[in-house]
Amino acid sequence: MIRMRRFVNRIAGNTFITLAPVIMLALVLGVAGDVTTECATAQERVAGPASKPKAKWKAQEDFHSVLAGTFHPMEDGDFSPVRKRADEMARKARLWSRSKPPRGYDAAKIRPLLVQLEREAAEVAKLVAQQAPDEDIKQALTKLHDTYHAIAGECR
């Protein structure tokens, strides 16, 4: 019986020692979780409640895929993608400009920017068709890229 009691005490003692770090970690993480929650709540008080993400807009994604495929190579000095895809980019801009925004978008804010984007994409295509110098295309494509990001900011 005494041997059994020592065995149980030894197991119980080892179990407590083994669980002590786990319990401490759980307490620390629990406190950190409370702090994180309080910080998020404070941010919401300052910035307002987080809005739900808006629905995807396929026409926007289609345009962006072409823009990204032309603008980023141009940044590295490669103008061949924009020269090859300028007409496609202008078509995608026209389709996006004339598409109906999904629910949750402020069409009154976005519509004038989309009209501007369509004009700027047509200008890039015109410059490419005229075989304009790279610098002229770079300026027009950069302006188009900036307009896209103004619209994308409204779409968040």
Protein Blocks (a to p, Z undefined) as FASTA:
>chain_A
ZZmmmmmmmmmmmmmmmmmmmmmmmmmmmmmmmmmmmmmmmmmmmnopadddddddfklm
mmmmmmmmmmmmmmnopaklmmmmmmmmmmmmmmmmmpccdehiafklmmmmmmmmmmmm
mmmmmmmmnopafklmmmmmmmmmmmmmmmmmmmZZ
